[in-house]
Amino acid sequence: MCGTILRPSVLLGRMTKKSLVLTDPAEAAVVNEIVVRLVGPEEVGEWDRLMIQHHYLKSATMVGEQLRYVAEYRGQWMALIKISGWSLDIFLLDSKRPLG
């Protein structure tokens, strides 16, 4: 086994941990370099622009309290994550559909 990643998932309103076992060393090396971080105030404009460009609703509008995250691989933004009120949306930049 090359590596185990613990990722949170929402199950009946509670956070749980699920394990992902990677057996391919190359795959494990890539996953180990992925960083998920909070978007800084100076990056909000770019985050909004990408969300509008790639999201199927073509909107970055959120209501209530808001958190914006980005998943990066070697400094390149790969996925946008937004948390607004009670919602959680994850959107891959190279996809036409949201995850979760």
For each residue, the residues with C-beta under 8 A, 3 or more apart:
1: 4 21 22 23
2: 22 23 24 25 27 28
3: 21 22 28 31 32
4: 1 19 20 21 22
5: 19 20 22 31
6: 17 18 19 20
7: 17 18 20
8: 15 16 17 18
9: 15 16 17 18
10: 13 14 15 88 100
11: 14 15 16
12:
13: 10
14: 10 11
15: 8 9 10 11
16: 8 9 11
17: 6 7 8 9
18: 6 7 8 9
19: 4 5 6
20: 4 5 6 7
21: 1 3 4
22: 1 2 3 4 5 27 28 31
23: 1 2 27
24: 2 27 28
25: 2 28 29
26: 29 30
27: 2 22 23 24 30 31
28: 2 3 22 24 25 31 32
29: 25 26 32 33
30: 26 27 33 34 73
31: 3 5 22 27 28 34
32: 3 28 29
33: 29 30 73 74
34: 30 31 71 72 73 78
35: 71 72 73
36: 69 70 71 72 81
37: 69 70 72
38: 67 68 69
39: 43 44 47 68 69 70
40: 43 44
41: 44
42: 45
43: 39 40 46 47 70
44: 39 40 41 47 48 68
45: 42 48 49
46: 43 49 50
47: 39 43 44 50 51 60 68 70 80
48: 44 45 51 52 60
49: 45 46 52 53 60
50: 46 47 53 54 77 80 93
51: 47 48 54 55 59 60 80 82 91
52: 48 49 55 58 59 60
53: 49 50 58
54: 50 51 80 91 93 95
55: 51 52 58 59 60 91 98
56: 96 97 98
57:
58: 52 53 55
59: 51 52 55
60: 47 48 49 51 52 55
61:
62: 66 82 84 85
63: 84 85
64: 84 85
65: 84 85
66: 62 82 83 84
67: 38 82 83 84
68: 38 39 44 47 80 81 82
69: 36 37 38 39 80 81 82 83
70: 36 37 39 43 47 77 79 80 81
71: 34 35 36 77 78 79 80 81
72: 34 35 36 37 75 76 77 78
73: 30 33 34 35 76 78
74: 33
75: 72
76: 72 73
77: 50 70 71 72 80 93
78: 34 71 72 73 92 93 94
79: 70 71 90 91 92 93 99
80: 47 50 51 54 68 69 70 71 77 90 91 93
81: 36 68 69 70 71 88 89 90 91
82: 51 62 66 67 68 69 87 88 89 91
83: 66 67 69 87 88
84: 62 63 64 65 66 67 87
85: 62 63 64 65
86:
87: 82 83 84
88: 10 81 82 83 100
89: 81 82 98 100
90: 79 80 81 98 99 100
91: 51 54 55 79 80 81 82 95 98 99
92: 78 79 95 98 99
93: 50 54 77 78 79 80
94: 78
95: 54 91 92 98 99
96: 56
97: 56
98: 55 56 89 90 91 92 95
99: 79 90 91 92 95
100: 10 88 89 90
